[in-house]
Amino acid sequence: MSTTSFRRMRQAVACALCSIAIAACGDTPTSSDVGPRPPRLASKPAINCPTSAWSYVGRFDGIDWCGFEGGSGPQWNLYKRSNIQVTSRSITLGLGVYRSEWTASLLCSASTYAGGIFEFRVNGPGTDLDPNLVLAMYLDDIAGQTYDYHEIDFEFATWGNVGGSNLQYVVWPDRSNGSKSSLPLRWRPNSAESTHRITWRPGKSAELTSFTSRTADRAHQLTNPWTATRSVPSKPMNICLSVWLIGGNPKTKKLPHPYWSSPAPFTVTGVSRTALK
């Protein structure tokens, strides 16, 4: 082979190798593209909470929940969302301390309901409630801010009287000038977990009863059904849970405190709503 032919063949091979190298360089990832791309996450659905004082805190038992932040209530408590924990298994709510002051907890369903059968399942409370503490599981028109009316409650509280009743069934009137109906009870649970049921027919009746069973059957019924038919709430309401303290002053903004040392939080293990037949 002549020197000229050998030189031409060597140049052709070099060009081919250069083309391969350029193609390979074009496929080389940059530092920002190394590794698999993360999956694209679905955006969280927008949850419309009752008012601007409320914000989304989680989903439990198929219900979206909103927590309240701020001062409120006839007994004047400071509510903090940090006192609430919502998981797929339960809702835990209790008291906290903020700037040396005791704070409460309040959360409600984002949606309202026009009647139905509502059940609350909770661990405790026992008979050793702090005299200044209230655990409430109830229905209320949050957007309407209807304090002291248009509400149906289970209230675990002794209202400062340790030897008195420790559970109240309350049906607040449909209007501010109506009369409330209530039944005080001495709660003596024989189980760590209890179920409390409201059967609400808007404008007609509200039946409340309590059990110590997940299924709320008659065999475990601790209280006979109590029915109110006078001035029963008629408008749609939210499902609510709260822990708060008595003794606050809405005029002076003086905050209340527990009678004993720091009370343990409460755990709600079930909340459900079934439509009426």
N, C-alpha and C positions, 0 to 999 in steps of 0.2 A: 504493500500500500504506500502511495506517495505521501510525502509530508503534508502537502496541501489537502489531500482527501482526509487524512487523519485529523488535521486541525478542524475541518468542517464538521466531521462526525462528533468531535468532542464539544464543539459549540452547540450542536443540536441537542445533545444529551443534557448539557448545562441548562439550556433554555427550558427543556421539559421539566427538569427538577425544580427550577425556579417557579414555573407555573403551578406545580403541585404545592410548593411551599406557600405561595401567595394565597391559593385556595384554602389551605389549612389555616392560615392566619385569619382569613375572613370568618372562619367558624369558631375561632377561639373566643370564649366568653370573657367579658370584662370583669373587673373585680366586683362590680355592683350586680352582675347577673349570675354569680356563682351559686350553685345549689338550686333545688326545686323551688318554684314559685309557690308562696302560701296560698291555700284555697281562699276563694272569695267568700266572705261571711255575709249571711243575709242580714239586712238592716233590722234593728229591733222595732217592733210595731209601736206607733205613737200611742201613749196611754193618756187619756184625758182625765186628770184628777179634778175633784170637785171645785176647788178655787185655787188661786195662786199661792195660798199658804200651805198647800199640799203638794207632795211630789212622790213619784213612783218608788216603791221600796221592794217590790218583788211579786212573784206569782206563787200561790199555794192553793192546793185543792181546786185547781181550775179557775181560780178567782185572782184578778189583778188587784194589788193592794197599794194604797197611797198613805203615806205618813204625814202627820201634821207637825209643824214647827212654829212655836210662838206661845204667847200667853193667852189663856182662854178659860171659860167656864165660870159658873156661879161661885165656885169655891176658889177660883183663881190659882191655876197651876201653870207652870212653864213646861211646855211639852217639847221634847227633843227626839228627833228621828234616830239619833244614835242609841236610844234605849230600846230599839226594835231590831229584831233579827228575823228575817224571813228566809226559809229554806224550802226545799221540795218536800220535806217531811213534817215541818212544824213552823209555828210562829212563837217566838219568845219575846215577851215584853215585861218591863219592870220599871224600876226607878233608877235614877242616876244622880250624879252630883256635877254641877257646872258652876264654877266661880263660887264655891262654898255654899251653893244653894241646891236644894233637892229638886229634881226634875221628874216629870211624868212621861207617859207614853200613850199615843193615840194613833190608831190606823183604821181606815175604812176601805171598803171595796170601791173601786173606780166606777163600777156600774150601780145603778139603782134597780130595785125590783118592786113590782106591783103585786104584792101578796105571795103566798107560798108557805112551804114548810121549811123552817130554818133550824139547823141543828149545830150546836157548838159542843165540841169534845175537848175537855181540858184536864190536865194533871193537877189535882187539888181543886180548889183550896181546901185545907182541913179546917179544924175548929180553932186553930191558933192564929187567926188573922191579926195583923197589927191593928189596933183600935182606930188609927187614923187613915188606914188604907182602904181603897175601893178597887175591886176588879169588876169591870162592867163588860157584858157581852150583849149587844143590843142592835136595834134597827133605828135609824135616824135619817132625817132629811138634812144632809150636811150642807148642800149648796144653799138651802133656805135658812141655815143658821137658826133653827127653831129651838132655842134653849127652853127647857121646861114645858114643851108641848110637841106633839107629833112625834112620839118616840115610844118604843116598846123595849123594856129592859129586863135583864137579869143583873142584879147588883149584889155582889158578895161584899158585905161591909157590916161592921157593928156600930158605926157612927159614934165612936167614942165610948160605947157601953159594952164592955166585954161580956157581961152576963146576959145580954139581950139577944135579939134575933141577929142572924149573920147572913141571911139571904133574903132579898126582896124581889117579888115579881111586880113590875110597874108598867102600867099602860098610861102614858101621858096623853092628854086630850088632843083631839084633832085641831083645836083652835086655842089661841092664847087665853081666851076667857072661859074655857071649859074646865071640867073637874077631872082630876086624875083618879085612877083606880089602882090599888096596890094590895099586896098580900105579904106581910112579914113572916118569915119562917125561921126555925132553928135548924140549921143544916148540920146533920150528923152523918157524914158519908161513911160507908163501910167498904170503900174501895178507893185506891189512889186516883183513878180516872173516873170522870163522870160526864154524862151527856145531858144537854139542856135544849129543849125543843120549844120553838114558837110556831104555832099554826095561825097564820094571819090572813084573814079575809077582809080586805080593805073596806072601811066604813061599816063593817058588820060585826066582826068579833076577832078576838085574839085569845088563843088558848096557850098557856104556858105550863110546862111540867119538867121534872128532872129525874134522871135515871143514873144507875151505876153500871152501865153496860154500853158497849159500842153499838149494839143494835137497838137500844132503847125499847126493849120489849117490856111487857107488863110485869113479868116475873122479877125484874130488877127496878121497878118503879119506886122511887122514894117519896114522891109527892103525888097526890091526886091532881088530875088536870084542873087548872084554875082558869076560868073563862071570864073575860071582860067584854061587855057588849055596849057600854056607854061611851059615846064620843071616841070611837076607835079611829086611829089614823087612816086616811083614805088615799093620800098621795104616795107615789113611789118613794122608797127609802133605800139607803145604803146599809150594808152590813158592817158593824163596827166592833172594835175591841179596844179597851183602854185600861190603864192602871194609873190611878191618881190619888191625891191626898186631900183630906178635909182640913179646914182651918185657914185657907187662904183668904185674902181680902181684896176683892176687885177694885175697891176705891183707892186703897193705899198701895196696891200691888205687892202687899206683903205675901211672901210665899210660905206654904205650909211645910211641915217636916214629919217624919215618922215618929210615933210615940216610943217605939222600941228602937233597937239598932237596925242596921240595913236589912230590909225584908228581901227574901229571895225572889227572883223573877218567876213568872208563870209561863207555862208552856201549853199552847193550844195545839192539839194534835189532829183536829179535824174541824172543818167548817163546810156545811153543805146547804144547798137550797134546792128544793123539789117543787115543781109547779103543782098547784091544786088541781084535783080532778073535777 
